[in-house]
Amino acid sequence: MIIEKTKLALQNLFPPEDPAPVIQEEDSVEEIVDKKEKKAKPEKEPRGNGVIECDYAVHGYHLDAQVSPDQLTDAVTIVDDAEFFIESITGVDWIKEGQIEIIYDFSRYDFDTCRVVIRTRVDRDNPIIPTITPIYAGANWHERETHDFFGVKFDGHPHLIPLLLPEDADFHPLLKDFKV
């Protein structure tokens, strides 16, 4: 029930004329195993924005929403209104695409486990994204850690200082081009 309500609310972020948010069913376990047995396919383009309902047993989450940076706070507000809590924020350096993906994990454990992932991508050369600390105060440390490791600047963050790195650090160790 909560999955359907959250999915519908997230889908409303996208204009009806936008073909990207078509709901897709993710591959079953058998299809994933079958694909792994076949030869690797050439790299595919990053997926478009939209919401995918996933098989929890395969992926570890129920909904996967890809949003643009300007839709991020609206998407996070939707999961907050649905009484999810934030688990983590992290990043992925897509160096070949010149992008950094920021990944937000949310959960509910009231009656049934329900997990939602919200993803957004920013330009690797100018990784600025709005903070979600006004919605989830607990995101403060997660955003500081992501800033330390990936260099993502969370616009509007109340105190974006290093969390784990030295105060004078001018490097981000989880970027793929980082050298010691």
PyMOL commands that set and color helices and strands:
alter all, ss='L'
color gray80, all
select helices_A, chain A and resi 2-11+29-37+56-59+69-81+95-97+139-150
alter helices_A, ss='H'
color red, helices_A
select strands_A, chain A and resi 50-53+63-66+85-94+99-108+114-123+128-130+153-155
alter strands_A, ss='S'
color yellow, strands_A
deselect
rebuild
show_as cartoon
